[in-house]
Amino acid sequence: MIEVDSLETMAEIAIALTGFTGVVSVFGPRPSGGWVGPERLFLQALLNWSLIAVVLGMLPGVVSSNFEDPEKLWLSVSVVFAVVHFVSLAWFLVAVTRLGLSTFRRFEQIITIFGIPVGVLLVACQAAAVAGPLRSHLALVYHLGILWYLLISALAFSFMLFPRGGAPHNEGLE
């Protein structure tokens, strides 16, 4: 059997983050107009991304009994991850484009502007790992992908902790 303890730990962290999200969204400070615009996008993104981290963090351990060759296992789960990551990134790009980057607060804009290219780079690394050039690093790229989803989920969670209130969108931390 392959070693999946680190992925399962990351999945547990994502589960905790999802739970905290529920608590904060119900009991925490809410945006004055409700969950609309960027707040709603980041709430949806946080839930999507943390659930992706949970499911894909558990996937290698769940399907490992069906594979005798670890490389075939990592190849199979990496194909699934690359597709899910591409769809998730496309969804986020479309949502940001629909809202318009100017509706985001300054720090949200900066994180989004830097985060999208990193997401694209990670999709490219996943494709390279599946297609061959990085084949010997399938497990590493997979782990980095899960870490990426934990990081962006945590960032989206932090945005929820600072609701907009009545301040203009382009100010720094209110």
Secondary structure, DSSP 4 states (H G I P E B T S, - for coil): ----HHHHHHHHHHHHHHHHHHHHHHHS---TT-S-HHHHHHHHHHHHHHHHHHHHHHHHHHHGGG-SSHHHHHHHHHHHHHHHHHHHHHHHHHHHHHH-GGGS-HHHHHHHHHHHHHHHHHHHHHHHHHHSTTGGGHHHHHHHHHHHHHHHHHHHHHHHTS--TTS-TT-S--
